[in-house]
Amino acid sequence: MHYVYVLRSISDGGFYIGYSANLRRRVAQHIEGAALAASYRGPWKLIYYEAYLEQADAVGREKFLKSGGGRRFLRSQLKHYLQKQPPRTTA
């Protein structure tokens, strides 16, 4: 299986969109801070994922979700979660 996933930064409320063939291992890397691309924005929470049989389909979906239209889709799809879990504000 091939996975497209969305993590949400607990510190700033931002999204990280990624792809992996091993979702559990990749999310664990993010949580441990071992994924350099996003380590400085953690801690992270997995909030959404999709599974695909073909790698090309997953990679294409990841590319779409990183686009403006894809981000609008995610905000619409996760509307209720995002309303209940607003980003933390720093004082």
SULSUL-V579303 format. One record per backbone hydrogen bond with DSSP energy under -1.0 kcal/mol. CO is the residue of the C=O (numbers start at 0). NH is the residue of the N-H. Records with the same first field share a line. If there is no record, write none. Layout:
CO->NH, NH
//
This chain:
1->51
2->19
3->49
4->17
5->46, 47
6->15
7->44
8->12
13->8
15->6
17->4
19->2
21->25
22->26
23->27
24->28
25->29
26->30
27->31
28->33
33->35
34->37
37->40
42->9
44->7
47->5
49->3
51->1
53->57
54->58
55->59
56->60
57->61
58->62
59->63
60->64
61->65
63->66
66->70
67->71
68->72
69->73
70->74
71->75
72->76
73->77
75->78
77->81
78->82
79->83
80->84
//
